[in-house]
Amino acid sequence: MKLLRTLLMIALALCLTGCAVVTVVDAAVTVAATGVKVAAKTVGAVADAVIPDDEDEE
């Protein structure tokens, strides 16, 4: 009975560790995606400021 209880405790601990790893990876991906989004918006704004429009001004 103790062996079964020990195996169950180990299995539960491994499941919780897996959840923690998924949470950390999810947070890292969110931070990276936010950084890419901000960088893309910044590059787009700079490109809009530097490259003139083709519209004729009257």
DRENVO-671996 format. One record per residue: residue in one letter; x, y, z of N, C-alpha, C, O in turn. Coordinates in steps of 0.02 Angstrom, whole numbers, padded with zeros to 5 digits, always signed. Layout:
BEGIN
AXYZXYZXYZXYZ/...
***
This chain:
BEGIN
M+00041-00059+00000+00000+00000+00000+00044+00063+00000+00027+00112-00032/K+00100+00061+00036+00144+00119+00037+00175+00130-00031+00186+00187-00052/L+00191+00076-00067+00220+00083-00133+00170+00117-00181+00190+00160-00220/L+00107+00097-00177+00056+00127-00220+00048+00201-00204+00042+00242-00249/R+00048+00218-00140+00041+00287-00118+00102+00328-00142+00094+00385-00163/T+00161+00299-00137+00222+00334-00159+00221+00346-00234+00238+00400-00258/L+00200+00295-00272+00196+00302-00344+00144+00355-00364+00154+00393-00411/L+00089+00356-00328+00037+00406-00341+00063+00477-00326+00049+00523-00365/M+00099+00486-00273+00128+00551-00255+00178+00573-00308+00180+00632-00327/I+00219+00527-00332+00268+00544-00384+00232+00563-00448+00252+00612-00481/A+00180+00526-00466+00143+00542-00527+00110+00611-00522+00111+00649-00570/L+00082+00627-00465+00051+00693-00456+00103+00748-00458+00091+00801-00487/A+00161+00736-00429+00214+00786-00429+00238+00799-00501+00250+00856-00520/L+00243+00746-00541+00264+00755-00611+00212+00793-00651+00229+00833-00694/C+00148+00781-00637+00095+00818-00672+00098+00892-00655+00091+00934-00699/L+00109+00908-00592+00113+00978-00572+00174+01011-00601+00172+01070-00620/T+00229+00975-00606+00289+01003-00636+00277+01018-00710+00300+01070-00735/G+00241+00975-00744+00224+00987-00814+00182+01050-00822+00193+01088-00869/C+00135+01060-00777+00093+01121-00780+00136+01183-00769+00126+01233-00803/A+00183+01179-00724+00226+01237-00710+00269+01252-00771+00279+01311-00787/V+00294+01201-00804+00336+01212-00864+00294+01244-00919+00317+01289-00953/V+00233+01221-00929+00190+01249-00980+00175+01322-00965+00173+01363-01010/T+00164+01338-00902+00150+01407-00883+00210+01452-00897+00201+01508-00922/V+00270+01429-00881+00330+01469-00893+00341+01479-00967+00357+01534-00989/V+00332+01426-01006+00341+01432-01079+00289+01478-01109+00304+01518-01153/D+00227+01473-01085+00174+01516-01110+00190+01589-01095+00179+01633-01138/A+00216+01604-01036+00234+01672-01019+00291+01697-01063+00290+01755-01085/A+00340+01655-01076+00396+01675-01119+00373+01689-01190+00395+01737-01221/V+00328+01648-01216+00303+01658-01284+00262+01722-01288+00266+01759-01337/T+00223+01737-01236+00183+01798-01235+00229+01859-01235+00215+01907-01271/V+00281+01858-01195+00328+01914-01193+00362+01923-01261+00369+01979-01285/A+00383+01869-01292+00416+01873-01357+00368+01899-01410+00387+01940-01451/A+00307+01876-01410+00257+01899-01459+00242+01973-01451+00234+02009-01500/T+00238+01995-01389+00226+02066-01376+00285+02108-01400+00275+02161-01429/G+00344+02084-01390+00404+02120-01414+00405+02125-01489+00422+02177-01517/V+00387+02071-01524+00385+02072-01597+00331+02120-01622+00342+02156-01670/K+00274+02120-01589+00220+02164-01609+00240+02238-01601+00227+02278-01645/V+00272+02255-01546+00294+02324-01534+00347+02343-01585+00346+02399-01612/A+00394+02299-01598+00446+02313-01647+00416+02323-01717+00438+02368-01753/A+00368+02283-01736+00337+02290-01802+00300+02356-01808+00303+02389-01860/K+00265+02376-01755+00230+02440-01757+00279+02498-01761+00267+02547-01796/T+00335+02493-01726+00386+02545-01728+00417+02551-01797+00425+02606-01823/V+00434+02495-01827+00463+02496-01894+00412+02523-01944+00431+02561-01988/G+00350+02505-01937+00298+02531-01981+00290+02606-01975+00282+02641-02025/A+00292+02632-01913+00285+02704-01902+00345+02741-01931+00337+02794-01961/V+00405+02714-01923+00464+02746-01951+00462+02745-02027+00478+02795-02059/A+00441+02690-02056+00435+02686-02129+00384+02736-02155+00395+02767-02207/D+00328+02743-02121+00277+02792-02142+00304+02863-02137+00287+02906-02178/A+00346+02877-02087+00373+02944-02079+00427+02959-02131+00433+03016-02153/V+00466+02909-02151+00522+02920-02196+00500+02918-02269+00524+02959-02309/I+00457+02872-02288+00437+02863-02358+00377+02909-02372+00325+02903-02340/P+00385+02954-02420+00329+03000-02435+00273+02964-02472+00284+02913-02505/D+00214+02991-02466+00156+02964-02503+00162+02983-02576+00195+03031-02593/D+00129+02944-02619+00130+02958-02691+00074+03006-02712+00066+03020-02771/E+00035+03030-02665-00022+03073-02681+00004+03143-02700+00052+03169-02672/D-00029+03172-02750-00012+03241-02770-00045+03290-02723-00104+03284-02706/E-00006+03337-02701-00034+03389-02658-00055+03447-02701-00016+03471-02742/E-00116+03471-02692-00141+03527-02732-00153+03587-02690-00174+03639-02715/
***
